[in-house]
Amino acid sequence: MSTEEPNAAASGAAEIDAGRSGSAARTDAAPPHLDWEGFGFDTRQVHAGEYADRNSGLRVPPIALSAGYVFDDFEDGVARFGGRSDWRGAASTSRGEVDAFTESEPAPVYSRQGNPTNNVAEQRLASLEGGTVSVAVSSGQAAISAALFALAGQGDHIVSTASIYGGTRILFGRSFKRFGIAFDYVWDAADDAEWERAIRPETKAIYTETIPNPRNDITDLRRIAAVAARYNLPLVVDNTVGTPALIRPVEHGANIVVHSTTKFLTGHGAAVGGAVVDGGNFDWAAAERAGRSYPLITAAPRPGLASMLDRFGDGAYARAVREAVVNDIGPTLSPFHGFLLHQGMETLSLRMRQHVDSSLEIAAWLEQQPEVESVDYAGLPSSPLHELAARDYAGRTGSVFGVTVRGGVDGARAFFDGLRVFSRMTGIGDTRSMVLHPLTSTHSTFPDELNARLGITPGLLRLSVGLETPEDLIADLRGGLAAVARR
Ligand SMILES: *Cc1c(COP(=O)(O)O)cnc(C)c1O
């Protein structure tokens, strides 16, 4: 087989359509509209990624529970394994008609590497983030791992901003370290000298988050993107807490976006999942010329075979994530969870609106209470980050933030146990409000000095504001603070 042949998916579709016999009756019908480019965010969160179901006209993309896929014939199998057969949704095959699909994702060979239900979620998320292609995986941790394993290997190095999700810091310091990938942290992203000291010849990526929790200490993405560009490094951004409804990192210069879809995207706290989005805007060839090599993307997998970059252009990175990392290691998203994810995303902007409206109200109220020492919410006018919040977020910095009560751990305990509507649990970003004490949970394994430097103090609590009636949430918090006062 000629493996040099370009992917015929997009270009060949129309010819095949015209040439098929047996589909004549259908070609008279209006073609399905599957390209939602240029439409508004709310339209795309409902429609992007959907496909025309030719069997029974299902309006809601169904849960495709099948581990594998039937090949039409010998050649179809060859094409699928060669990544040269395009994805046509549920009902059409290479012998049937071909919809004018926008993506050039390959027809799957096995559900570890691709599934129609998950593909709806993938296309929807890529559209909302303004990327080219996305890959859904089994958890946020899997997304971060897959995103970075596609860039770095043994002996390589990654630079991350210091304020990141606790689980990610543990992942970097334990598993990545065991695999020979080293990390350095930058504490002041505005300090060029600090970046200069941290970045090495073997550095392969810069990693950051849009809205770190618990302290809502939002990141100046444009500034970090400028550093990344200066060093020919891809900027990987975890946008779990921001969500594309509030901020789209690619628009600020990021190259890769990762998500724990467990949180706001799926939205109901019912399904663990994750995703990697290729911004399609990193110049891998230029990086290679500058001495930063990304062999999974730019090198021939074997002699005679073209590189991912040559074959897939601005979706090459995502293809490498899917085929060279996820397919090898196997953190596959269940199609059932993929269904919950694409359903959840349909209401993302509405939910985020309410999450943030309530958070702004609650944060402002908390700040006025005598039992409260401080509130870490960049959307508050009193925050040192307010100007950045106004510039990049229109002042709407999500619904996960910190509140520090008087009395240290004892004050935190009284507050925590005095709540009813807020669930005492680890987790963020679903319909329910949640509370957590970071020092004794997510950050309990870190040395005292690190926690002190990260601002994880004994009286700090993390709130994730849900979709309950805001007055009920404030009444609940009032009860918690009354318990602090009574102590
Ligand atoms: C929860 C979370 C993760 C990890 O995601 P899981 O789906 O729990 O594996 C990563 N990053 C951030 C910012 C998170 O909030």
The ligand as a Tripos MOL2 file, in Angstrom:
@<TRIPOS>MOLECULE
LIG
   15    15     1     0     0
SMALL
NO_CHARGES

@<TRIPOS>ATOM
      1 C1        -10.0010   17.7370   38.5730 C.3       1 LIG1
      2 C2         -8.9050   18.3770   37.8420 C.ar      1 LIG1
      3 C3         -7.9610   17.6100   37.1440 C.ar      1 LIG1
      4 C4         -7.9930   16.1180   37.1640 C.3       1 LIG1
      5 O1         -9.0930   15.6360   36.5070 O.3       1 LIG1
      6 P1         -9.7750   14.2010   36.7800 P.3       1 LIG1
      7 O2        -10.8750   14.1640   35.8000 O.co2     1 LIG1
      8 O3        -10.2190   14.1890   38.2010 O.co2     1 LIG1
      9 O4         -8.7000   13.1820   36.5200 O.co2     1 LIG1
     10 C5         -6.9870   18.2770   36.4410 C.ar      1 LIG1
     11 N1         -6.9090   19.6200   36.4380 N.ar      1 LIG1
     12 C6         -7.7860   20.3810   37.1050 C.ar      1 LIG1
     13 C7         -7.6460   21.8600   37.0580 C.3       1 LIG1
     14 C8         -8.8160   19.7990   37.8320 C.ar      1 LIG1
     15 O5         -9.6830   20.5580   38.4960 O.3       1 LIG1
@<TRIPOS>BOND
     1     1     2 1
     2     2     3 ar
     3     2    14 ar
     4     3     4 1
     5     3    10 ar
     6     4     5 1
     7     5     6 1
     8     6     7 2
     9     6     8 1
    10     6     9 1
    11    10    11 ar
    12    11    12 ar
    13    12    13 1
    14    12    14 ar
    15    14    15 1
@<TRIPOS>SUBSTRUCTURE
     1 LIG1         1 GROUP 0 **** ****
